[in-house]
């Protein structure tokens, strides 16, 4: 619940048509940079007319009520604490925190190593297991494993909705449906790429569930789109669930890359690595199921 001390402004006629980020920059203290304001919006810290607004470029209308959670107006530089889950001379398996982008520079800084190569990405808000190569040769070998679907990835998601069956599979074709306020929305398209995910409900209570997700393919936002399409949107995923508010207020999309299993392309050793739930995910579990 928002505090009564959280700033709230009513958009005047002279501010009509202004973008949300620019409007907030004009209302907040002088040291609130555009980067900090964008971070506030990305962290679900801004509401327009009571609804979370994730688009910094959203154009305001006269009479709109804009409120922020000022506690989410964080410091200029976000700490990047990346835990190493496995390491050898060719690769890292790391535990990516929610809130940092899958950018090479983020991991180079956190691991204090310049020679790193991205193999795959996780959404900014997704936490959990991520694979990095230490050299270009290993990067190519790992990319082949991804292409041939020789890696098993498991995600856990906390969702809202009524579960009709405990085990189900979604297969369709996904593509970019549109761009809204500068951000892509993905969904089912006849001309899209095949997307296949297996799901199993681990636990459920009061229209909420913990779901085990195994994506066979790796399309953008695949798990998020598939669950939203089953009327089981992931808690905190306002990108694909904008119509009605969630009953449980999550501070980010509660999707966690739980495990990664592969045969090491060089040593042929079988690696199966898990990431423990982060604090916010554990708190949501306790709130929903205890």
Backbone as a ProteinNet text record, in pm:
[ID]
protein_1_A
[PRIMARY]
XXXXXXXXXXXXXXXXXXXXXXXXXXXXXXXXXXXXXXXXXXXXXXXXXXXXXXXXXXXXXXXXXXXXXXXXXXXXXXXXXXXXXXXXXXXXXXXXXXXXXXXXXXXXXXXXXXXXXXXXXXXXXXXXXXXXXXXXXXXXXXXXXXXXXXXXXXXXXXXXXXXXXXXXXXXXXXXXXXXXXXXXXXXXXXXXXXXXXXXXXXXXXXXXXXXXXXXXXXXXXXXXXXXXXXXXXXXXXXXXXXXXXXXXXXXXXXXXXXXXXXXXXXXXXXXXXXXXXXXXXXXXXXXXXX
[TERTIARY]
83.9	0	88	47.7	123.6	107	214.3	210	141.8	76.5	15.1	120.9	247.9	356.1	412.9	374.2	423.9	372	460	417.1	308.1	212.9	105.7	81.6	71	44.5	-73.6	-150.6	-257.5	-209.4	-213.9	-161.8	-250.7	-189.9	-263.4	-275.4	-357.3	-376.2	-247.2	-162.2	-36.7	63.5	46.6	136.5	80.2	-41.3	-101.9	-13.6	4.5	86.4	232.4	272.7	412.2	436.4	557.4	592.4	613	581.5	584.5	721.3	827.6	961.4	995	962.2	989.6	904.6	780.4	692.1	750.3	795.5	850.9	980.8	1061	1186.9	1159.9	1051.6	1015.7	958.1	906.6	843.7	938.8	1038.1	1127.3	1246.7	1327.5	1442.5	1541.3	1626.4	1714.3	1811.7	1845.9	1942.1	1875.7	1744.8	1677.4	1701.3	1804.6	1841.8	1738.8	1746	1657.7	1676.9	1801.5	1831.6	1764.7	1769.8	1707.5	1555.3	1497.8	1353.1	1309.9	1387.5	1356.5	1365.3	1464.2	1476.5	1357.2	1306.9	1186.8	1068	1049.7	937.8	954.1	1076.4	1102.6	1079.6	1096	1080.1	935.6	839.3	697.3	669.3	745.5	733.7	647.4	575.5	491.8	354.6	252.6	115.3	48.2	-27.2	-108.3	-253.8	-329.2	-470.4	-485.8	-392.2	-400	-344	-300.4	-248	-98.9	-23.2	121.2	147.2	233.9	270.3	418.9	450	587.6	655.3	582.3	638.5	675.8	806.3	855.6	806	776.2	732.8	580.4	509.8	363.9	326.4	234.8	192.2	72.3	89	-11.2	-126.1	-239.6	-357.7	-394.7	-456.4	-500.7	-594.5	-568.9	-649.9	-592.5	-492.4	-428.3	-367.8	-379.1	-319.6	-194.1	-81.1	48.9	105.2	132	186.8	307.9	410	529.9	556.8	628	682.5	826.3	846.9	976	1089.6	1057.3	1161.1	1227.7	1159.3	1215.6	1297.1	1309.2	1397.3	1537.4	1600.9	1725.5	1845	1961.5	2085.6	2121.4	2210	2247.4	2306.8	2389.6	2453.6	2395.3	2343.8	2289.2	2401.3	2405.5	2506.6	2475.1	2579.2	2562.7	2634.9	2563.4	2623.1	2588.5	2686	2666	2740.9	2667.3	2728.1	2767.5	2887	2933.9	2883.6	2808.5	2756.8	2849.1	2922.5	3018.2	3118.9	3243.8	3347.4	3453.2	3500.1	3620.3	3697.2	3793.3	3879.2	3809.2	3689.5	3620.6	3487.7	3427.7	3294.5	3262.9	3163.7	3101.9	2954.4	2900.1	2756.1	2730.6	2652.8	2634.2	2487.4	2465.7	2331.8	2300.7	2225.2	2195.8	2085.3	2111.3	2004.4	1899.9	1779.7	1680.7	1724.3	1690.6	1717	1838.8	1920.2	2031.8	2008.5	2045.5	2028.5	2135.4	2103.5	2200.3	2298.1	2367	2466.8	2605.3	2692.3	2825.9	2899.6	2884.6	2956.9	2918.6	2792.5	2748	2826	2845.1	2914.1	3065.7	3117.4	3260.7	3297.2	3213.9	3239	3222.1	3114.3	3086	3189.3	3234.8	3329.2	3474	3491.4	3625.2	3705.7	3639.3	3704	3657.9	3754	3722.1	3688.6	3752.7	3733.8	3611.4	3495.2	3368.8	3286.5	3203.2	3122.1	2981.5	2880	2741.7	2702.7	2627.3	2577.6	2425.5	2358.6	2213.7	2181.8	2056.1	2014.4	1894.8	1881.7	1760.1	1700.4	1568	1503.9	1560.2	1557.3	1613.8	1557.9	1427.6	1366.4	1375.4	1413.8	1426.7	1556.4	1546.9	1664.1	1704.8	1827.7	1864.7	1982.2	1987.2	2103.3	2127.5	2251.9	2291.4	2431.7	2453.6	2577.7	2660.5	2791.3	2884.5	3007.6	3059.9	3182.6	3302.3	3418.3	3541	3624.2	3586.3	3658.9	3562.8	3602.1	3513.8	3486.7	3584.9	3566.4	3457.3	3463	3360	3224.8	3222.8	3096.9	3029.4	3107.2	3051.2	2999	3076	3032.5	2902	2892.2	2770.6	2651.6	2676.4	2569	2513.9	2602	2557.3	2465.8	2501.5	2416.1	2277.4	2272.6	2143.7	2065.7	2135	2068.2	2011.3	2085.7	2042	1952.6	1924.6	1837.6	1893.5	2022.5	2090.8	2105.5	2050.4	2050.9	1908.6	1897.1	1766.3	1760.3	1667.5	1647.6	1514.8	1517.9	1397	1378.1	1258.3	1221	1108.7	1102.5	987.8	920.3	788.3	710.2	598.8	570.9	455.5	346.9	231	126.3	-3.1	-91.5	-225.9	-327.4	-429.3	-534.5	-577.5	-684.2	-737.5	-670.3	-608.4	-540.3	-641.7	-653.6	-750.8	-688.5	-557.5	-487.7	-346.1	-293.4	-163.2	-47	-65.8	40	-15.8	53.6	5.7	122.7	99.5	200.2	138.7	215.3	170.2	265.8	209.3	288.3	213.9	279.6	221.6	333.9	300	400.4	398.3	515.5	524.9	604.2	563.3	633.9	602.5	667	643.6	510.4	415.9	282.7	276.7	343.9	340.8	447	468	553.9	467.6	460.4	378.4	468.7	467	548.6	694.8	744.4	885.9	923.5	827.1	858.4	779.3	847.9	786	692.6	578.8	484.4	483.8	510.4	517.1	390.5	350.8	230.3	216.9	105	83	61.1	135.5	125.9	140.9	60.5	68.6	206.3	267.9	398	514.6	485.7	590	672.7	760.3	845.9	784.6	802.8	744.8	800.2	710.9	746.9	678	756.8	705.8	753.1	658.7	690.9	606.7	672.4	602.2	587.2	471.5	442.5	391	423.2	366.6	347.6	228.8	198.4	259.7	343.7	409.1	321.6	259.4	180.8	77.4	-40.6	-142.1	-227.5	-277.8	-364.4	-428	-559.1	-630.4	-598.9	-611.9	-593	-449.7	-354.6	-213.7	-143.9	-36.3	34.1	182.5	260.7	402.1	412.7	468.7	468	610.7	635.5	760.6	747.8	843.3	834.9	960.6	941	1053.1	1036.2	1102.9	1094.7	1182.6	1124.8	1201.4	1268.1	1195.9	1250.7	1284	1346.1	1389.4	1346.7	1218.2	1167	1158	1162.8	1154.4	1024.2	1035.9	921.3	832.7	889.8	809.8	726.6	789.5	716.3	610.6	645	552.1	428.9	450.6	339.3	255	320.5	245.3	158.4	211.2	131	18.3	47.8	-58.3	-170.2	-132.7	-231.6	-318.5	-269.7	-347.3	-425.9	-428	-492.3	-426.3	-295	-212.9	-94.3	-120.9	-10.1	86	214.4	314.6	296.3	299.9	283.2	385.6	339	426	446.1	391.1	413.2	304.9	316.9	220.3	234.1	344.4	364.8	261.7	228.6	133.4	3.8	-14.1	-137.3	-170.7	-226.2	-249.4	-395.5	-486	-628.7	-676.1	-636	-682	-562.4	-571.8	-458.9	-442.3	-320.2	-294.6	-341.5	-390.9	-429.6	-306.7	-196.6	-71.3	22.2	70.3	152.9	300.4	353.5	495.1	573.4	697.2	779.4	850.3	840.2	899.9	832.6	864.5	810.3	870.2	786.7	835.5	860.7	963.3	1010.4	1156.8	1191.1	1325.8	1381.7	1500.8	1570.2	1629.3	1559.4	1587.9	1707.1	1718.7	1828.1	1867.5	1988.8	2043.8	2121.8	2092.4	2159.8	2215.6	2342.4	2407.4	2526.2	2571.8	2697.9	2805	2908.6	3016.5	3074.4	3074.8	3117.9	3265.3	3344	3487.9	3523.4	3477.3	3511.8	3410.3	3292.7	3180.1	3123	3158.1	3102.6	2960.2	2870.3	2732.6	2725.4	2676.5	2660.7	2511.7	2472.9	2335	2341.6	2306.9	2331	2199.6	2175.9	2054.2	2085.8	1987.8	1996.6	1889.1	1926.1	1823.7	1733.7	1612.4	1521.5	1579.6	1567.5	1609.2	1509.3	1546.5	1467.8	1324.7	1305.8	1169.5	1081.4	1140.2	1064.5	1023.8	1117.8	1086.4	977.7	985	882.7	744.3	738.3	609.6	556.8	645.9	604	541.8	608.6	555.8	422.3	413.7	290.1	173.3	200.2	92.2	53.4	151	125.2	139.2	184.1	199.5	65.5
-119.3	0	125.1	226.4	349.2	431.6	495.1	583.3	714	775.4	906	1012.4	981.9	1077.4	1069.8	968.6	957.9	1074.7	1139.8	1255.7	1219.7	1311.2	1294.8	1428.6	1426	1548.6	1524.6	1630.1	1628	1707.1	1645.3	1707	1824	1937.8	2057.9	2061.8	2152.2	2163.2	2203.7	2281.5	2323.7	2208.5	2104.5	1988.2	1875.4	1895.2	1789.6	1757.1	1629.5	1584.7	1564.3	1604	1585.4	1438.5	1391.6	1253.8	1238.3	1118.9	1093.8	1123.1	1077.2	1096.8	1245.5	1321.1	1465.1	1534.9	1491.1	1549.8	1528.6	1405.8	1376.5	1451.9	1466.8	1540.2	1684.8	1740.9	1877.5	1891	1781.6	1786.2	1748.1	1664.4	1613.4	1704.9	1672.8	1756.2	1758.1	1858	1881	1766.6	1688.4	1580.4	1449.6	1454	1335	1328.7	1255.7	1246.8	1165.6	1178.4	1099.6	951.1	910.6	769.3	720.5	802.8	763.8	756.4	850.8	851.1	729.9	698.6	579.9	454.3	450.4	337.2	325.8	439.9	442.1	382.4	422.9	372.7	224	181.2	38.7	-46.7	13	-61.1	-56.3	-24.5	-20.5	84.7	194.1	297.5	415.1	405.7	517.7	466	538.1	504.9	625.8	600.7	703.8	662	744.4	713.9	578.4	549.3	428.8	303.8	311.6	194.7	211.1	105.1	111.5	145.4	243.3	282.8	254	168.4	125.2	197.4	281.9	346.9	491.2	519.4	654	755.2	705.9	796.3	813.4	759.4	773.4	921.3	961.1	1101.7	1126.8	1223.4	1251.7	1336.2	1323.5	1402.8	1491.4	1602.8	1691.7	1615.7	1630.5	1562.5	1430	1377.7	1254	1274.7	1172.7	1175.4	1088.9	1150	1081.3	1070.7	947.1	924.7	833.1	861.1	778.8	723.3	611.1	554.6	605.7	710.4	779.2	690.7	586.5	495.5	421.6	414.4	345.2	437.6	564	656.2	632.9	528.6	480.2	567.7	527	600.1	591.5	678.1	687.1	557.1	495.2	371.1	255.1	157.4	37.7	-62.3	-117.4	-218.8	-344.4	-412.1	-530	-646.1	-719.6	-830.2	-959.6	-1014.4	-1135.5	-1249.9	-1350	-1464.8	-1569	-1627.6	-1733.5	-1867.6	-1939.8	-2071.2	-2183.6	-2160.2	-2257.8	-2182.7	-2230.6	-2167.7	-2270.7	-2265.9	-2338.6	-2249.3	-2303	-2218.5	-2164.3	-2219.1	-2179	-2106.5	-2121.7	-2062.5	-2030	-1943.9	-1912.8	-1952.4	-1998.6	-1999.6	-1908	-1802.3	-1701.4	-1691.6	-1629	-1604.9	-1456.9	-1426.7	-1287.2	-1232.8	-1120.6	-1059.9	-994.2	-984	-903.6	-757	-685.8	-542.4	-502	-599	-562.8	-623.6	-549.5	-595.7	-698.6	-783.1	-882.8	-818.5	-717.6	-648.5	-697.1	-713.3	-765.9	-681	-548.8	-459.3	-482.3	-518.9	-544.2	-659.5	-765.3	-882.8	-863.4	-789.3	-759.1	-682	-587.3	-507.2	-590.6	-668.3	-746	-855.4	-919.9	-1031.2	-986.6	-856.9	-798.9	-878.2	-905	-978.5	-919.8	-877.8	-817.3	-921.6	-1038	-1141.3	-1225.8	-1173.2	-1243.9	-1234.8	-1337.5	-1341.9	-1388.8	-1313.7	-1351.8	-1471.6	-1562.6	-1679.7	-1671.3	-1618	-1598.4	-1482.2	-1446.1	-1333.5	-1372.1	-1299.2	-1303.3	-1163.9	-1155.4	-1024.8	-952.3	-820.7	-741.6	-781.8	-807.7	-837.8	-984.2	-1069.8	-1212	-1237.7	-1312.9	-1350.6	-1492.8	-1530.3	-1670.6	-1705.5	-1833	-1893.3	-1834.3	-1795.3	-1741.8	-1790.4	-1821.7	-1881.5	-1777.1	-1773.7	-1682.3	-1759.9	-1727.7	-1790.7	-1700.6	-1762.9	-1686.9	-1664.4	-1727.1	-1708.4	-1728.7	-1679.6	-1682.7	-1825.2	-1914.5	-2053.1	-2120.6	-2102.5	-2160.5	-2096.5	-1968.1	-1901.7	-1971.3	-2001.7	-2068.5	-2207.9	-2283.2	-2417.6	-2413.6	-2319	-2307.7	-2262	-2173.3	-2128	-2243.8	-2337.7	-2456.6	-2541.5	-2555.9	-2631.3	-2568.1	-2435.4	-2366.6	-2390.2	-2378.2	-2392.3	-2532.3	-2632.6	-2771.2	-2815.7	-2724.1	-2751.8	-2864.1	-2856	-2956.2	-2911.8	-2797.3	-2750.1	-2756.8	-2794.3	-2793.6	-2675.1	-2585	-2468.1	-2483.7	-2456.7	-2462	-2326.6	-2274.2	-2149.7	-2179.3	-2101.6	-2105.9	-1969	-1971.3	-1847	-1849.9	-1734.2	-1717	-1646.6	-1709.7	-1659.8	-1636.8	-1560.5	-1535.7	-1594.9	-1659.7	-1715	-1853.5	-1902.2	-2033.7	-2140	-2238.1	-2346	-2454.7	-2486.4	-2587	-2725.9	-2733.3	-2861.1	-2843.2	-2945.5	-2931	-2943.2	-3016.2	-3033.6	-2993.9	-2905.1	-2862.3	-2813.6	-2810.9	-2766.8	-2660.9	-2558.2	-2455.1	-2454.8	-2466.3	-2457.9	-2368.7	-2265.5	-2176.9	-2105.1	-2004	-1923.7	-1782.6	-1735.8	-1605	-1508.4	-1383.5	-1277.7	-1143.3	-1040.5	-906.1	-854.8	-833.8	-791.1	-641.4	-565	-420.5	-359.2	-230.8	-154.1	-47.2	-49.9	47	131.7	263	356.1	311.3	260.9	226.6	88	8.4	-125.8	-228.6	-338.5	-441.5	-529.4	-559.7	-655.8	-778.7	-895.4	-1019.9	-1099.7	-1175.5	-1254.4	-1352	-1420.6	-1525	-1462.5	-1510.6	-1463.3	-1581.3	-1585.8	-1695.4	-1702.4	-1586.4	-1581.9	-1579.8	-1606	-1603.7	-1731	-1742.4	-1859.9	-1953.9	-2083.6	-2184.2	-2167.2	-2169.5	-2156.9	-2269.3	-2341.8	-2458.9	-2455.1	-2464.4	-2465.6	-2569.7	-2646.7	-2741.4	-2678.4	-2698.3	-2640.3	-2747.3	-2728.8	-2813.4	-2728.4	-2735.9	-2660.5	-2732	-2662	-2717.8	-2702.1	-2584.7	-2552.7	-2448.4	-2456.1	-2354.9	-2329.6	-2207.5	-2169.7	-2034.5	-2025.7	-1897.9	-1822.3	-1890.7	-1829	-1780.5	-1843	-1818.6	-1953.5	-1958.2	-2084.7	-2061.6	-2160	-2168.1	-2268	-2225.2	-2306.6	-2335.6	-2463.9	-2511.8	-2496.6	-2429.1	-2398.4	-2450.6	-2529.1	-2579.3	-2534.3	-2425.5	-2382.3	-2470.2	-2524.9	-2604.4	-2511.2	-2408.4	-2304.4	-2182	-2082.9	-1966.4	-1834.6	-1817.4	-1694.3	-1582.4	-1460.6	-1345	-1347.2	-1333.7	-1328.5	-1452.9	-1564.8	-1684.8	-1730.5	-1747.7	-1797.4	-1696.1	-1569.3	-1465.2	-1462.4	-1472	-1468.5	-1595.2	-1711.5	-1837	-1842.2	-1799	-1802.3	-1698.8	-1580.2	-1479.3	-1529.6	-1604.1	-1659.4	-1766.3	-1828.5	-1928.4	-1865.5	-1732.5	-1656	-1684.9	-1703	-1722	-1625.6	-1495.2	-1399.3	-1406.8	-1385.5	-1385.6	-1260.4	-1278.6	-1165.7	-1056.4	-933.3	-820.4	-793.6	-878.4	-860.5	-770.6	-641.7	-545.4	-525.8	-571	-560.1	-644.4	-761.4	-851.5	-868.7	-785.2	-791.6	-650.6	-572.5	-431.1	-399.6	-496.5	-465.4	-447.4	-538.7	-535.2	-544.9	-488.6	-495.5	-636	-669.7	-796.1	-786.1	-897.4	-900.4	-891.4	-953.8	-948.2	-850.7	-750.8	-646.3	-685.9	-727.3	-763.1	-643.4	-631.6	-518	-542.1	-664.4	-696.2	-821.4	-859.3	-982.6	-1101.3	-1182.1	-1291.1	-1417.6	-1407.7	-1518.5	-1541.8	-1668.9	-1702.2	-1816.8	-1796.4	-1902.6	-1998.4	-2107.2	-2192.3	-2286.1	-2343.2	-2437.7	-2443.9	-2493.9	-2510.7	-2641.4	-2728.5	-2857.8	-2872.5	-2911.6	-2927.6	-3020.8	-3071	-3143.4	-3045	-3031.6	-2936.8	-2968.8	-2873.3	-2902.2	-2939	-2912.2	-2943.2	-3065.9	-3069.5	-3181.2	-3294.8	-3266	-3360.7	-3398.6	-3322.9	-3343.7	-3289.3	-3361.1	-3314.6	-3212	-3095.6	-2988.9	-2966.7	-2965.1	-2933.5	-2836.6	-2712	-2604.2	-2533.8	-2512.7	-2447.5	-2312.5	-2224.8	-2095.5	-2089.5	-2061.1	-2048.7	-1928.8	-1936.5	-1823.8	-1698.9	-1583.3	-1459.2	-1418.4	-1318.5	-1278.3	-1240.3	-1162.2	-1117.6	-1233.6	-1331.9	-1449.6	-1532.4	-1551.7	-1625.3	-1556.5	-1423.4	-1349.6	-1369.6	-1364.5	-1385.5	-1527.2	-1626.3	-1762.7	-1771.8	-1708.6	-1710.5	-1637	-1523.1	-1444.2	-1518.6	-1592.1	-1654.6	-1794.1	-1869.5	-2010.4	-2053.9	-1963.5	-2004.7	-1994.5
0	0	0	-77.3	-84.8	41.3	84.8	200.6	163.9	263.5	239.5	213.1	249	227.3	85.8	11.2	-125.6	-209.1	-285.6	-365.7	-465.5	-481.1	-578.3	-645.9	-779.4	-854.4	-948.9	-971	-1070.5	-1191.1	-1307.7	-1429.5	-1470.4	-1490.1	-1531.9	-1684.1	-1733	-1878.1	-1949.1	-1881.2	-1946.8	-1958.5	-1875.2	-1881.8	-1967.5	-2020	-2101.1	-2221.8	-2248.9	-2361.4	-2326.9	-2204	-2165.2	-2132	-2162	-2131	-1980.7	-1930.5	-1786.8	-1726	-1790.7	-1734.4	-1723.3	-1825.7	-1823.5	-1717.1	-1702.1	-1601.2	-1461.3	-1432.7	-1300.7	-1276.7	-1380.3	-1365.1	-1325	-1377	-1341.3	-1201.4	-1146.6	-1014.7	-901.7	-932.5	-828.7	-808.9	-707.6	-675.5	-792.2	-794.9	-908.5	-933.3	-828.5	-848.6	-892.2	-922.2	-973.7	-1123.8	-1163.1	-1304.7	-1381.6	-1513.4	-1598.4	-1575.4	-1550.1	-1525.9	-1397.6	-1292.3	-1165.9	-1180.9	-1254.3	-1273.3	-1355.7	-1460.2	-1541	-1454.3	-1364.6	-1273.5	-1179.8	-1133.4	-1049.2	-1123.7	-1248.5	-1329.5	-1354.6	-1390.1	-1415.7	-1292.4	-1174.2	-1047.8	-997.2	-1086.5	-1050.5	-943.6	-949.4	-848.4	-888.4	-999	-1044	-1086.3	-1041.5	-1079.5	-1143.1	-1246.2	-1310.6	-1295.5	-1225.9	-1198.3	-1129.1	-1038.1	-957.1	-1019.7	-1146.7	-1215.7	-1239.9	-1216.6	-1240.7	-1387.1	-1408.8	-1545.7	-1565.8	-1663.7	-1687.4	-1803.5	-1872.5	-1988.9	-1957.3	-1958.5	-1928	-2030.1	-2150.8	-2257.6	-2263.2	-2165.3	-2160.2	-2159.7	-2248.5	-2258.5	-2166.8	-2080	-1978.3	-2033.4	-1966.9	-2001.3	-1882.3	-1911.2	-1802.8	-1709	-1579.8	-1480.7	-1434	-1505.2	-1460.4	-1321.3	-1237.1	-1102.9	-1105.1	-1080.4	-1087	-945.6	-902.7	-769	-778.5	-696.4	-696.6	-557.2	-555.7	-432.7	-422.8	-345.2	-344.8	-295.1	-219.2	-171.8	-287.6	-401.1	-517	-607.3	-567.6	-638.8	-583.7	-633.7	-576.3	-607.2	-557.6	-585.9	-733.1	-772.9	-913.7	-965.5	-885	-926.6	-846.9	-915.2	-851	-825.8	-704.2	-676.6	-756.8	-800.4	-884.2	-816.9	-732.6	-659.5	-731.8	-801.7	-880.7	-812.9	-768.7	-702.8	-806.6	-790.3	-880	-827.7	-910.3	-873.3	-918.7	-1029.3	-1081.8	-1168.4	-1163.7	-1246.4	-1282.5	-1408.9	-1449	-1545.5	-1614	-1697.8	-1820.6	-1851.5	-1974.2	-1953.1	-1838.1	-1822.7	-1677.6	-1664	-1535.8	-1543.3	-1431.4	-1411.4	-1292.7	-1315	-1210.4	-1171.6	-1056.8	-1004.7	-1026.9	-1133.1	-1166.2	-1075.2	-1008.3	-928.7	-1019.6	-969.4	-1038.6	-1036.8	-1144.2	-1146.7	-1226.5	-1271.2	-1358.4	-1496.4	-1598.8	-1736.1	-1770.4	-1866.1	-1912.1	-2010.1	-1962.2	-2042.9	-2002.1	-2099.2	-2072.8	-1970.1	-1979.8	-1889.1	-1743	-1717.2	-1580.3	-1518.5	-1594.4	-1542.3	-1539.4	-1635.6	-1633.2	-1507.7	-1471.9	-1352.2	-1226	-1219.4	-1099	-1075.2	-1183.1	-1170.3	-1186.7	-1217.4	-1235	-1337.9	-1449.8	-1559.3	-1692.1	-1771.9	-1901.3	-2006.8	-1997.5	-2099.4	-2067.7	-2104.4	-2085	-2212	-2235.5	-2356.1	-2319.4	-2363.1	-2337.4	-2422.7	-2364.3	-2435.8	-2451.2	-2350.6	-2353.6	-2259.9	-2251.8	-2169	-2082.5	-1972.8	-1891.9	-1891.3	-1881.1	-1867.5	-1746.1	-1749	-1640.6	-1504.8	-1497	-1367.9	-1328.3	-1421.3	-1390.4	-1315.7	-1208.9	-1130	-1166.1	-1123	-1131	-1219.2	-1259.9	-1325.2	-1463.5	-1486.2	-1616.3	-1650.9	-1777.2	-1826.1	-1900	-1870.4	-1936.4	-1980.7	-2098.3	-2147.6	-2118.8	-2098.6	-2072	-2197	-2308.1	-2433.3	-2549.8	-2665.8	-2782.7	-2830.1	-2815.1	-2857.8	-2775.7	-2642.6	-2556.7	-2582.8	-2612.9	-2647	-2764.9	-2869.5	-2987.9	-2953.5	-2871.7	-2834.2	-2755	-2662.8	-2582.1	-2666.3	-2761.2	-2849.5	-2932.6	-2969.5	-3043.1	-2955.1	-2826.3	-2734.8	-2724.4	-2717.1	-2711.6	-2840.8	-2952.8	-3082.5	-3101.3	-3053.7	-3068	-2952.1	-2860	-2744.7	-2657.7	-2633.1	-2551.2	-2406.1	-2372.2	-2233.9	-2179.6	-2055.3	-1990.8	-1895.3	-1920.4	-1834.4	-1760.7	-1631.9	-1550.2	-1482.7	-1493.9	-1427.2	-1329	-1222.4	-1132.7	-1136.1	-1141.8	-1150.3	-1047.2	-989.2	-901.7	-981.8	-992.9	-1080.8	-1004.8	-1069.2	-1015.5	-1111.9	-1056.8	-1141.3	-1095.5	-1155.3	-1121.1	-1207.5	-1143.6	-1214.9	-1250.7	-1379.4	-1422.4	-1434	-1454.9	-1463.2	-1411.3	-1345.2	-1280.2	-1378.6	-1485.2	-1585.2	-1721.3	-1790.6	-1922	-2007.1	-2135.5	-2233.1	-2322.6	-2353.2	-2446.7	-2565.6	-2684	-2807.6	-2905.6	-2951.7	-3051.5	-3125.7	-3201	-3270.3	-3212.3	-3170.6	-3108	-3195	-3190.2	-3260.8	-3197.2	-3246.2	-3194.8	-3250.4	-3160.2	-3203.4	-3228.3	-3143.9	-3159.6	-3070.6	-3088.3	-2999.1	-2936	-2803.7	-2731.3	-2643.8	-2667.5	-2589.9	-2583.8	-2697	-2707.5	-2660.5	-2610.9	-2563.4	-2643.4	-2679.5	-2762.7	-2680.8	-2738.8	-2682.2	-2772.1	-2714.4	-2789.3	-2766.3	-2868.3	-2855.6	-2970.1	-2973.4	-3073.7	-3211.4	-3310	-3447.9	-3542.5	-3646.3	-3743.3	-3809.1	-3830.8	-3897.4	-3798.7	-3670.5	-3568.6	-3566.8	-3466.9	-3449.4	-3346.6	-3369	-3280	-3138.8	-3040.2	-2899.2	-2822.5	-2743	-2671.3	-2526.4	-2432.3	-2289.5	-2217.9	-2129.2	-2042.6	-1903.6	-1843.4	-1712.6	-1616.2	-1488.7	-1383	-1258.1	-1201	-1080.1	-960	-886.4	-768.1	-645.2	-633.5	-514.2	-552.3	-493.5	-521.2	-397.8	-388.4	-277	-309.5	-290.2	-301.7	-430.7	-543.7	-675.9	-700.8	-633.8	-662.6	-672.4	-752.1	-770.1	-795.1	-750.7	-784.9	-898.5	-1010.9	-1132.3	-1179.3	-1209	-1268.1	-1420	-1482	-1624.6	-1696	-1800.8	-1880.4	-2025	-2063.8	-2203.9	-2292.6	-2397.1	-2493.4	-2594	-2632.3	-2719.7	-2634.9	-2695.7	-2619.1	-2680.8	-2701.4	-2762.7	-2657.7	-2705	-2615.2	-2535.8	-2402.7	-2311.3	-2320.3	-2363.7	-2391.9	-2273	-2156.7	-2040.3	-1997.2	-1999.3	-1957.1	-2047.4	-2178.4	-2273.6	-2261.7	-2250.9	-2241.5	-2116.4	-2002.7	-1880.4	-1884.7	-1936.5	-1949.3	-2040	-2145.2	-2236.5	-2173.6	-2066.6	-1991.9	-1876.9	-1874.4	-1766.4	-1631.5	-1637.5	-1518.8	-1524.8	-1526.5	-1540	-1421.1	-1450.3	-1344.4	-1259.6	-1128.6	-1037.9	-1068.8	-1075.1	-1104.7	-1252.1	-1338.6	-1482.9	-1542.5	-1517	-1568.5	-1719.6	-1774.4	-1919.5	-1995.2	-1940.7	-2005.2	-1925.7	-1824.7	-1745.9	-1699.6	-1789.7	-1763.2	-1731.1	-1755.4	-1746.3	-1602	-1513.8	-1375.5	-1281.8	-1161.7	-1068.1	-1011.2	-975.4	-907.4	-762.3	-708.6	-567.8	-477.5	-522.1	-445.8	-516.2	-444.2	-503.5	-496.6	-608.8	-618.6	-671.8	-629.5	-671	-803	-855.5	-986	-1040	-1161.9	-1219.8	-1144.3	-1080.7	-995.3	-1077.6	-1161	-1243.8	-1209.1	-1178.7	-1132.9	-1215.4	-1273.9	-1347.3	-1244.2	-1218.9	-1104	-1126.6	-1245.6	-1267.8	-1414.6	-1435.7	-1570.1	-1570.2	-1667.8	-1678.8	-1819.8	-1829.5	-1958.9	-1946.4	-2060.9	-2066.5	-2109.2	-2026.4	-2055.7	-2193.2	-2286.7	-2424.1	-2437.4	-2334.5	-2340.8	-2257.1	-2131.3	-2042.3	-2050.7	-2109	-2119.7	-1983	-1882.1	-1748.7	-1745.5	-1678.6	-1666.1	-1554	-1586.3	-1488.5	-1463.9	-1339.8	-1302.6	-1185.7	-1212	-1116.2	-1084.6	-956.2	-911.1	-846.1	-853.4	-785.7	-678.7	-554.6	-448.7	-475.7	-424.9	-441.8	-375	-439.6	-373.5	-265.8	-189	-72.2	-108	-215.6	-248.5	-292.7	-359.7	-403.1	-281.3	-188	-65.5	15.9	24.1	98.6	37.4	-95.9	-163.1	-137.2	-137.9	-106	32.8	129.9	265.9	275.4	210.2	214.5	153	45.5	-31.1	17.7	69.9	96.6	242.8	330.3	470.1	544.6
[MASK]
++++++++++++++++++++++++++++++++++++++++++++++++++++++++++++++++++++++++++++++++++++++++++++++++++++++++++++++++++++++++++++++++++++++++++++++++++++++++++++++++++++++++++++++++++++++++++++++++++++++++++++++++++++++++++++++++++++++++++++++++++++++++++++++++++++++++++++++++++++++++++++++++++

